[in-house]
C-alpha cells in the first residue's frame, strides 16, 4: 500500500449496539487497519487517516450525532484539501 493510500481521509462510525458486527469487532478492524496495514490514525485536527467513532445507543443504523460528526469531518477535510 502506498504512503498516499495510507493517509487518505477515512471516517468510520459504528454503533456500539450493532447486532450484525459487534463493536469490539469493529474496533479490532480499525486497529488492524492502523497497526497492520499502516493506515494513519487521524486526530481531531487532521485531514488524513482513519477517524473512528463509536456511538453508544446505535445499532446497525445511523444516528443524528453520527451524521453531525460526519458533517464536521467532511467540512474539515474538504475545506483543508
C-alpha positions in Angstrom: 0.0 0.0 0.0 1.4 3.4 -1.0 2.0 6.1 1.6 -0.6 8.2 -0.2 -3.2 5.5 0.2 -2.3 5.1 3.9 -3.0 8.7 4.6 -6.4 9.1 2.7 -9.1 10.6 4.9 -11.4 7.9 6.2 -14.4 8.3 8.5 -15.8 5.2 10.3 -18.8 5.5 12.6 -20.0 2.3 14.3 -22.9 1.6 16.7 -21.9 0.0 20.0 -25.2 -2.0 19.9 -24.8 -3.3 16.4 -26.0 -6.9 16.3 -24.5 -7.7 12.9 -20.9 -6.6 13.5 -20.1 -6.2 17.2 -18.4 -3.0 18.4 -15.3 -5.0 19.5 -15.0 -6.5 16.0 -15.2 -3.0 14.5 -12.6 -1.7 16.9 -10.4 -4.7 16.1 -10.8 -4.0 12.4 -9.8 -0.3 12.9 -6.7 -1.5 14.9 -5.8 -3.8 12.1 -6.1 -1.0 9.6 -3.8 1.3 11.6 -1.4 -1.2 13.1 -1.1 -3.9 10.5 -1.9 -2.0 7.2 -0.2 1.2 8.3 -3.1 3.5 7.8 -2.5 6.7 9.6 -4.8 7.2 12.7 -6.4 10.6 12.5 -6.5 13.3 15.1 -9.4 15.7 15.6 -7.4 18.4 13.7 -6.1 16.2 10.9 -7.4 15.8 7.4 -5.9 12.5 6.7 -6.1 9.0 8.1 -8.7 6.9 9.8 -11.1 8.6 12.2 -13.1 6.0 14.2 -16.2 6.9 16.2 -18.3 4.7 18.4 -22.0 5.6 19.2 -23.4 4.1 22.5 -27.1 3.9 21.7 -26.8 3.0 18.0 -27.3 -0.5 16.5 -26.9 -1.2 12.7 -28.2 2.2 11.7 -27.2 5.9 11.6 -27.8 8.5 14.4 -28.2 12.2 14.3 -24.9 12.5 16.3 -23.1 10.4 13.7 -24.4 12.5 10.9 -23.3 15.6 12.7 -19.8 14.1 13.3 -19.6 13.1 9.6 -20.7 16.6 8.5 -18.0 18.2 10.7 -15.4 15.7 9.4 -16.4 16.4 5.8 -16.2 20.1 6.3 -12.7 19.8 7.9 -11.4 17.5 5.2 -12.9 19.4 2.2 -12.1 22.9 3.4 -8.5 21.9 4.2 -7.9 19.9 1.0 
